[in-house]
Amino acid sequence: MYFWYKFLTYLFYPISPIYLFLRKLNKKEHAERYKEKMSSIKIQRDKGFLMWFHVASVGEAMSILPLIEYFEKEKNINKILITTITLSSAKVLGNRFHSNKKIIHQFLPLDVPSFVEKFLNHWSPNVSIFIDSEIWPNLIIKIKEKNIPLLLINARITEKSFKRWNLLKEFAKKIFEKIDLCIASNKQSENYLKTLGAKNVKSYGNLKFAKPNLDFNISINMNFLSKIKNRKVWCAASTHPSEEIFCANVHKIIKKNYRNILTIIIPRHIDRSEKIINDLKKENLKVLLHNQLDQINDDTDILLVNAYGEALKFYKAVKCVFLGKSLIESLKNDSGQNPIEPARLGCKIFHGPYTSNFNEVYQFLSSLKISYKINNPESLGRLITEELSKEKVVDEFVIKKIESYGVSTFNNVIKEINIYINS
């Protein structure tokens, strides 16, 4: 099976420039740096120990911030290379580390043998660390041919992806057995990884509980805060198609009790903003975009956040947060979004019935009585209406519980990674 996979990627090689160029025209690739995905590299690799982290999207980018902050201080590590796939994750990391000369960001090349070979020859990492569920067969095979330690951290294998891999058992075994260490984010993923052929599998909990040093700006525009100081506000984050209309219905329910209610919606993919606006306007709601904050007034119903990396600012300002990708049945085997950040900032968390990607996390937060499952707009509207009748109070006991869980996970992951750095 690997022969055919590799053969198909060879066939893709001549059309890859056209493919990426078309994606650039559709604003799905960086306008200037899209050629990095063909290993067109303009940055030199300095001498010394180079540590390589790879993440796919925003969630994974946020989860490695504590690791980056820790290893950035280590004197025996000269450079940290971070690769991503999506534009959004590149923006988040760029905003965070743009002035840090020890940290380099690049887009991961397509999984085409010649691109992979050129990338690894140029960067020659001393250790490679993939986050979450990033499995690229050609890249993994080539990493092992070059005897570079390969770690899969906070590994997450969904039921859907497990069933897909399990149909190709020999292919899966050939790939997963090449990974030197897998640290699973939950017990289900741990079991799946072992079944698929991974040899060294451990589990210490979800790394997303680990807390980064939030020394970058998470304060909201003061003019905006002054305009909403007398309003009731709640937030819906990481929403997917159909969930914005669900939240619009919740808004209308809450408005029966609080005429001044403001709903903040932060879609998972901001390129959907125009469609979301049109859909919400059909509901006779007055919508304002995040880049129009100075125009907000008492008649604004919905603030649509069409920018990445802004969620923490709004979590800090609200009491109630609904997290999306949890209401859509067709996504139930790959559902849920990370609730740790709003929970850590003292918010009550609400979610739909589908949270397969974060079941253990939601169970933990539910045991602390800060996470609640809802099934319809009426139940969410009622619960938020009740919460808005009270002031936001950050429960320090709960926060300490979350932090202690995160510290244990973080320390164990650091200990495991250091084995490969110091070997």
MITORVO-782005 format. One line per field, with one value per residue: x, y, z of N, C-alpha, C in turn. Coordinates in steps of 0.1 Angstrom, whole numbers. Layout:
N
n.px	[X  ...]
n.py	[Y  ...]
n.pz	[Z  ...]
ca.px	[X  ...]
ca.py	[Y  ...]
ca.pz	[Z  ...]
c.px	[X  ...]
c.py	[Y  ...]
c.pz	[Z  ...]
END
This chain:
423
n.px	[8  20  37  20  9  32  38  15  20  43  32  17  36  44  21  18  27  7  -16  -11  -8  -34  -48  -37  -47  -74  -71  -63  -38  -7  1  27  44  37  52  69  57  66  91  107  130  141  155  184  199  212  243  243  221  190  156  125  92  60  28  -7  -31  -48  -56  -38  -15  -18  -16  10  24  33  53  71  78  91  113  126  141  161  196  211  197  197  181  146  124  93  67  38  5  -19  -31  -42  -30  -4  -5  -12  10  29  22  28  55  71  92  111  143  152  133  119  96  80  61  49  62  45  35  54  79  104  101  100  125  143  136  142  170  178  171  178  169  175  158  125  92  59  26  -5  -25  -9  0  21  30  53  70  74  87  110  122  129  147  168  176  165  152  118  88  55  33  8  -10  -37  -62  -90  -121  -131  -108  -93  -107  -104  -76  -73  -83  -63  -41  -14  -1  -6  8  35  39  33  50  74  75  92  83  51  29  -1  -32  -54  -71  -85  -72  -47  -51  -59  -36  -17  -30  -27  0  20  48  59  41  25  6  -3  -23  -42  -23  -32  -42  -20  -6  2  25  8  19  15  -6  -38  -59  -89  -101  -105  -124  -145  -151  -162  -185  -200  -204  -227  -242  -256  -236  -226  -207  -201  -180  -156  -175  -193  -207  -243  -244  -242  -267  -282  -271  -281  -308  -307  -299  -322  -340  -328  -330  -356  -356  -335  -331  -309  -290  -259  -244  -215  -199  -175  -164  -151  -138  -128  -131  -157  -172  -187  -209  -220  -228  -248  -266  -273  -284  -308  -322  -331  -314  -290  -258  -224  -190  -158  -137  -150  -154  -155  -179  -199  -230  -260  -279  -267  -268  -253  -219  -195  -166  -141  -114  -83  -70  -82  -99  -93  -93  -120  -131  -121  -137  -163  -189  -202  -197  -203  -192  -185  -188  -201  -227  -234  -245  -234  -207  -200  -181  -158  -157  -163  -146  -116  -120  -105  -92  -113  -124  -103  -102  -123  -149  -182  -189  -206  -219  -228  -242  -221  -189  -165  -137  -128  -137  -128  -118  -140  -156  -140  -142  -169  -172  -163  -183  -185  -189  -214  -238  -259  -289  -306  -318  -335  -328  -302  -305  -321  -303  -281  -294  -301  -274  -265  -278  -263  -231  -199  -178  -147  -138  -114  -106  -114  -99  -74  -75  -77  -52  -34  -38  -29  -2  10  7  22  48  55  55  76  97  98  104  129  146  152  165  188  201]
n.py	[-12  12  16  24  47  63  63  77  102  109  113  135  155  171  187  201  228  242  235  247  273  279  276  297  319  316  324  306  299  313  345  352  333  308  290  277  254  238  233  256  274  301  308  304  275  277  267  241  228  219  220  206  213  203  214  214  231  259  252  232  246  265  247  239  261  263  244  254  278  268  253  272  286  269  265  247  243  255  265  267  252  257  242  246  240  254  287  301  291  298  325  329  319  335  361  356  350  367  384  369  357  331  314  299  301  280  269  236  213  198  164  151  131  144  170  166  154  175  194  182  178  204  215  196  185  179  166  156  166  159  171  161  148  145  128  119  99  97  116  107  82  91  106  87  72  89  88  105  113  107  120  117  138  145  130  122  101  98  80  78  82  61  38  41  39  13  -3  -6  -22  -32  -12  9  -1  -1  26  37  22  34  56  69  76  78  100  98  117  109  80  64  71  62  34  30  37  17  -5  1  -3  13  14  24  37  61  77  107  125  153  176  202  212  224  255  284  311  340  365  381  405  404  421  439  463  494  513  498  482  501  508  485  481  482  463  429  402  374  346  328  303  290  281  262  256  261  262  289  300  286  298  323  320  314  338  354  342  348  375  381  384  400  428  442  424  412  392  375  361  338  324  292  291  318  326  321  343  362  348  340  365  372  352  357  382  376  367  390  404  427  430  432  435  424  441  465  476  501  511  500  499  504  490  469  435  412  406  397  380  383  376  360  346  361  352  347  373  379  358  366  387  379  358  335  308  293  264  254  230  209  204  192  164  149  152  138  119  132  155  185  211  226  232  244  269  290  279  281  309  314  311  298  268  258  232  212  178  164  157  143  145  156  143  133  156  173  157  159  187  189  175  194  211  232  229  222  202  208  206  220  252  264  253  262  289  294  285  303  328  325  325  350  366  368  380  376  353  342  311  302  277  259  267  262  234  228  238  223  198  203  210  186  169  184  184  157  153  170  157  133  142  153  131  124  146  148  125]
n.pz	[0  8  -14  -34  -24  -23  -50  -61  -49  -62  -88  -83  -80  -104  -108  -85  -81  -96  -82  -56  -63  -73  -49  -35  -49  -41  -16  3  8  19  5  -3  8  0  -15  2  8  -12  -5  -9  4  23  45  63  79  110  127  153  178  166  172  162  159  148  139  130  129  145  171  179  177  197  219  221  230  258  258  238  251  273  262  247  265  271  271  256  233  202  181  174  153  139  122  103  88  82  74  95  119  114  116  143  156  145  155  181  183  167  171  182  179  181  173  145  119  95  66  64  40  12  12  -6  -20  -31  -21  6  11  4  23  48  44  43  69  88  114  149  166  161  166  164  166  180  156  133  107  82  57  38  48  74  70  57  77  96  80  81  106  126  157  163  176  187  201  225  212  191  181  164  164  139  122  132  123  96  92  102  83  66  77  75  62  80  102  92  92  118  135  131  147  175  200  214  229  242  241  254  268  250  225  231  232  206  192  199  188  161  157  169  190  214  236  256  282  296  301  287  269  265  288  300  309  291  293  296  285  264  247  259  263  259  235  250  245  234  256  273  260  262  289  304  294  289  281  261  248  218  206  182  162  138  105  106  133  140  134  153  176  171  175  202  211  206  224  249  248  254  281  286  272  263  254  241  217  211  184  174  148  137  113  97  71  64  71  56  46  70  81  63  67  94  92  79  99  110  126  139  128  135  124  138  131  131  156  167  159  173  190  211  197  184  178  173  175  153  151  131  129  137  167  187  206  234  245  245  261  285  291  293  308  301  278  248  231  199  171  182  179  156  140  120  123  146  152  151  168  189  206  221  255  275  277  280  304  322  324  340  330  325  308  279  258  229  223  211  215  209  205  228  250  276  287  289  307  329  335  338  362  379  378  359  333  309  292  265  244  228  216  235  260  263  261  284  305  302  305  333  343  336  354  375  389  374  388  396  404  425  436  417  395  404  405  377  369  384  373  347  352  360  337  318  330  329  301  293  306  292  266  270  273  247  238  253  248]
ca.px	[0  29  42  10  8  43  36  6  26  52  24  12  47  43  9  17  28  -6  -25  -8  -11  -49  -52  -33  -58  -86  -67  -62  -24  0  3  41  52  31  62  75  51  74  105  115  134  149  161  195  199  225  249  238  209  177  144  115  78  50  14  -15  -40  -47  -57  -25  -5  -19  -13  25  30  40  65  80  83  101  126  132  150  172  208  216  189  201  170  134  117  79  60  23  -1  -29  -28  -46  -20  8  -8  -12  24  36  19  34  70  77  104  120  152  155  122  117  83  79  50  53  61  36  42  59  93  115  100  104  140  149  132  150  184  181  169  185  166  181  147  112  80  46  15  -19  -28  -3  7  25  38  66  78  78  96  123  128  135  159  179  178  161  142  104  79  41  29  -6  -15  -52  -67  -104  -127  -132  -95  -88  -114  -98  -63  -74  -86  -50  -33  0  3  -6  19  47  41  32  61  85  75  100  75  37  23  -15  -39  -65  -70  -89  -61  -36  -55  -59  -22  -12  -36  -22  14  29  55  62  29  23  -5  -2  -34  -42  -14  -39  -44  -9  -9  12  26  1  25  12  -17  -51  -68  -98  -102  -112  -136  -155  -156  -170  -198  -208  -203  -241  -250  -253  -228  -221  -199  -201  -167  -153  -187  -193  -220  -255  -243  -244  -282  -285  -268  -290  -321  -305  -299  -336  -346  -322  -335  -369  -354  -325  -332  -296  -281  -250  -239  -203  -197  -162  -164  -138  -131  -133  -135  -171  -178  -197  -221  -226  -234  -260  -276  -278  -293  -321  -329  -335  -304  -280  -245  -212  -177  -148  -129  -159  -157  -157  -192  -209  -240  -269  -288  -260  -272  -242  -205  -189  -152  -135  -99  -78  -62  -89  -108  -89  -97  -134  -133  -118  -147  -177  -191  -207  -191  -207  -182  -191  -185  -207  -242  -236  -244  -225  -193  -200  -169  -147  -165  -159  -134  -109  -127  -96  -89  -124  -125  -92  -105  -135  -162  -191  -188  -218  -216  -238  -240  -210  -176  -157  -123  -124  -147  -123  -116  -154  -160  -133  -148  -183  -171  -160  -195  -183  -192  -228  -243  -272  -294  -315  -316  -343  -321  -290  -311  -325  -291  -274  -303  -299  -261  -263  -284  -253  -218  -189  -169  -137  -136  -99  -104  -116  -88  -62  -77  -73  -38  -26  -39  -20  12  14  8  33  61  57  58  89  106  99  111  143  153  157  174  200  206]
ca.py	[0  24  18  31  60  70  65  88  115  113  118  148  164  181  196  207  243  247  233  257  286  281  278  311  327  315  329  295  299  326  351  353  322  295  281  269  240  230  234  268  278  313  310  295  267  279  256  239  218  224  212  208  210  205  214  216  242  268  245  225  257  270  236  238  273  260  236  263  287  260  249  284  290  259  270  237  243  268  270  259  253  254  242  245  238  264  301  306  287  306  339  329  317  347  371  353  349  374  391  360  352  317  306  300  294  276  260  222  209  188  150  146  127  153  182  161  152  188  200  175  180  218  218  186  186  169  159  161  164  161  173  157  137  147  116  121  87  99  124  99  72  98  110  75  69  99  85  116  109  112  119  122  143  148  122  120  93  97  67  78  80  47  28  43  33  -1  -10  -7  -26  -33  2  16  -6  4  41  40  16  43  67  65  78  84  103  100  127  102  65  59  73  52  20  29  37  4  -14  4  -7  21  5  30  45  65  87  115  135  162  187  214  217  231  269  292  324  349  378  390  414  398  431  443  477  500  520  487  478  512  508  473  479  481  452  415  397  360  343  314  303  278  276  256  258  258  266  304  302  281  309  335  316  315  353  358  337  356  389  382  388  411  435  447  413  412  379  375  348  336  312  284  295  332  328  320  354  369  340  341  378  372  343  363  393  371  365  403  407  437  423  441  428  428  453  477  477  515  514  492  507  496  483  458  422  402  409  386  382  378  377  349  349  371  345  349  386  379  349  373  398  373  348  322  305  281  259  248  217  200  202  187  149  143  154  133  111  142  166  192  220  227  242  247  284  297  274  287  323  315  310  286  263  250  225  202  164  157  162  131  148  161  137  132  170  177  150  165  200  187  171  206  219  244  225  217  198  213  199  228  267  267  249  271  303  294  285  316  338  324  328  364  373  369  385  366  351  332  301  299  263  252  271  254  220  227  241  211  187  207  209  172  165  192  180  144  154  176  147  123  148  156  119  124  158  146  112]
ca.pz	[0  8  -27  -42  -18  -28  -65  -63  -46  -74  -99  -79  -80  -115  -107  -72  -82  -100  -70  -46  -69  -72  -35  -32  -55  -33  -3  12  11  21  -8  -6  13  -3  -22  12  7  -22  1  -13  18  22  58  65  91  117  134  166  180  161  177  153  162  137  142  118  130  156  184  182  178  211  228  222  235  270  254  232  261  282  255  243  276  273  264  247  221  195  173  174  141  140  109  103  75  79  75  109  129  111  121  158  160  140  164  194  183  155  175  189  169  183  168  131  114  81  63  61  26  8  14  -19  -17  -33  -12  20  11  4  36  58  41  47  83  95  128  159  171  155  174  158  176  178  147  120  101  68  55  32  58  86  65  54  90  102  72  85  121  134  167  160  187  185  214  226  201  192  170  165  160  124  116  135  114  83  93  105  70  60  89  72  59  93  111  86  95  132  142  129  157  187  213  213  242  238  249  262  269  237  215  236  228  191  187  202  178  148  156  176  200  227  238  270  283  309  300  276  271  264  301  303  308  286  300  288  287  253  250  258  267  248  232  261  240  232  270  279  253  266  304  310  286  292  270  261  236  211  199  173  156  125  98  112  148  142  134  166  185  168  182  216  214  207  237  260  246  260  295  286  259  259  252  230  215  204  177  169  140  137  101  95  57  63  77  47  46  84  82  55  74  106  88  75  112  115  136  135  129  133  124  148  127  132  170  171  155  181  198  219  188  179  184  172  171  146  152  118  131  145  179  196  215  248  249  248  272  297  293  294  319  295  265  241  222  187  166  192  177  142  142  109  128  159  154  151  173  201  206  234  264  286  279  287  318  330  327  349  323  324  294  274  246  225  227  204  219  209  205  241  260  289  292  293  319  341  337  343  376  386  377  351  319  308  279  261  232  220  219  247  272  264  264  298  314  301  312  347  347  335  365  386  385  371  400  393  415  426  438  404  386  409  400  363  368  389  363  336  356  360  323  312  335  324  287  293  310  281  255  274  270  233  236  260  244]
c.px	[9  34  32  8  20  43  27  12  36  44  19  23  46  32  9  19  14  -16  -23  -11  -26  -54  -48  -43  -70  -83  -67  -47  -18  4  17  49  47  41  70  70  57  89  113  118  144  157  172  194  213  230  242  226  197  166  132  101  69  36  6  -23  -39  -47  -44  -14  -5  -14  2  31  38  53  76  86  93  114  133  143  162  184  213  208  191  189  158  126  103  73  45  18  -11  -24  -31  -35  -7  7  -7  3  33  34  27  49  77  90  114  130  156  145  120  103  84  66  56  52  50  43  46  74  104  114  104  119  147  147  141  165  188  181  177  182  172  170  134  101  67  35  2  -21  -21  6  9  35  52  76  83  89  110  130  135  147  171  182  176  150  128  94  65  35  15  -14  -30  -56  -82  -109  -128  -119  -89  -94  -108  -84  -63  -78  -73  -39  -18  6  5  6  33  50  42  44  74  86  82  92  62  32  8  -22  -50  -63  -74  -79  -50  -39  -54  -45  -15  -17  -30  -7  24  35  56  51  27  12  -4  -14  -32  -33  -20  -43  -32  -10  3  14  20  6  22  -2  -30  -62  -77  -98  -111  -124  -148  -160  -165  -184  -207  -209  -217  -249  -246  -247  -225  -214  -201  -189  -165  -166  -185  -206  -232  -255  -245  -259  -287  -283  -277  -304  -319  -305  -313  -343  -341  -328  -349  -368  -344  -325  -319  -286  -272  -244  -226  -201  -183  -162  -151  -130  -137  -136  -149  -179  -189  -210  -228  -234  -248  -271  -282  -287  -307  -329  -333  -326  -294  -266  -234  -199  -167  -140  -137  -162  -161  -172  -203  -218  -250  -278  -281  -264  -260  -229  -199  -174  -145  -120  -95  -70  -69  -97  -105  -94  -112  -138  -131  -129  -161  -177  -195  -202  -197  -196  -188  -185  -190  -222  -244  -234  -235  -210  -191  -187  -156  -152  -158  -147  -129  -116  -118  -94  -101  -126  -115  -94  -118  -148  -169  -191  -201  -214  -227  -234  -228  -197  -165  -142  -118  -133  -141  -121  -130  -159  -153  -139  -162  -182  -168  -172  -193  -186  -206  -232  -257  -276  -302  -313  -323  -335  -308  -294  -314  -313  -283  -281  -301  -285  -259  -270  -274  -240  -209  -179  -160  -134  -121  -97  -105  -104  -75  -63  -72  -58  -29  -26  -29  -6  18  17  20  46  65  61  72  100  109  107  126  152  160  166  187  207  218]
c.py	[13  27  26  45  69  73  77  102  119  119  132  159  175  191  204  222  249  246  244  271  289  283  292  321  327  319  318  292  313  332  351  340  308  285  273  255  232  231  245  275  290  316  300  287  270  267  254  230  225  215  216  204  212  204  217  229  250  261  238  236  263  260  235  250  271  253  246  273  281  258  261  289  281  264  260  235  256  274  261  263  249  253  240  243  250  278  306  303  295  320  339  328  330  359  369  354  357  380  382  354  338  308  309  294  292  269  246  219  199  174  144  143  137  166  178  160  165  195  195  177  194  220  208  187  175  161  165  157  168  162  168  145  138  135  117  110  90  107  115  88  79  102  98  70  77  98  97  111  115  109  124  125  148  142  120  113  92  83  66  75  66  37  29  36  18  -9  -13  -11  -26  -20  10  12  -1  19  43  34  25  54  62  66  84  87  107  110  122  87  59  60  63  38  19  29  24  -6  -12  1  2  13  11  41  48  75  94  125  144  175  201  220  226  246  276  305  335  363  387  396  406  408  436  458  484  508  510  484  489  512  496  472  477  470  438  409  382  357  329  313  290  272  271  258  253  262  281  307  297  292  321  332  317  330  358  354  345  370  391  387  399  417  440  436  415  398  381  361  348  323  305  288  308  335  326  332  361  361  340  354  378  363  350  375  389  368  379  408  417  432  433  432  433  440  466  480  492  519  508  502  498  487  470  445  413  409  397  389  375  380  365  354  359  365  348  362  386  369  357  383  392  362  335  321  292  277  251  235  206  198  194  171  143  144  147  125  120  155  172  201  222  237  247  262  291  292  280  302  325  315  297  281  255  244  216  188  157  164  151  134  152  155  137  146  175  170  156  179  199  183  183  216  232  241  218  214  203  206  208  243  270  265  258  285  304  294  298  327  337  328  344  373  375  374  374  366  340  324  297  284  255  255  263  240  218  229  229  200  190  206  195  166  171  186  166  144  160  165  137  129  150  143  119  136  155  132  113]
c.pz	[0  -6  -35  -37  -24  -43  -68  -59  -56  -85  -96  -80  -92  -114  -94  -72  -87  -89  -60  -51  -69  -58  -30  -37  -47  -19  8  15  12  7  -13  -3  9  -9  -11  12  -4  -18  -6  -1  16  34  59  79  98  123  148  166  176  165  168  158  150  142  129  119  143  170  188  184  192  221  231  228  248  267  248  242  270  274  249  253  277  264  254  234  214  187  175  161  143  126  112  89  72  81  89  119  127  117  136  162  156  150  177  194  172  159  181  178  170  177  153  127  99  79  59  46  24  9  1  -16  -19  -24  2  21  12  17  47  56  46  62  92  110  137  165  165  163  167  168  171  168  133  116  86  64  49  41  69  82  63  67  96  94  76  100  130  144  163  171  183  198  214  215  202  179  172  161  145  118  120  126  100  82  94  93  63  70  86  69  72  102  106  90  110  140  141  140  170  199  209  227  238  247  257  260  256  226  219  230  212  186  188  191  165  146  162  188  213  230  253  270  297  310  289  278  270  277  306  300  302  294  291  289  274  255  248  264  256  247  243  257  238  246  276  273  257  281  310  302  291  279  272  248  231  203  192  167  142  118  105  127  150  142  148  176  183  175  197  220  215  220  249  260  252  275  296  273  254  256  240  229  206  197  171  161  139  124  96  80  54  67  69  47  60  85  75  61  86  103  84  87  118  126  131  139  127  133  134  144  126  146  174  167  163  189  205  210  182  186  184  168  165  145  140  118  140  157  189  207  230  254  253  259  285  301  295  305  313  281  260  231  211  183  175  190  164  142  132  113  141  162  153  156  185  198  220  243  275  288  285  301  327  333  334  342  325  310  291  260  242  228  221  207  219  210  219  252  274  295  297  305  331  344  343  358  385  385  370  336  319  294  277  247  223  224  232  259  274  267  279  308  313  307  327  351  346  346  377  380  382  383  396  405  416  428  425  395  391  405  386  362  373  379  351  339  355  346  317  317  330  309  285  296  299  269  258  272  257  230  242  256  234]
END
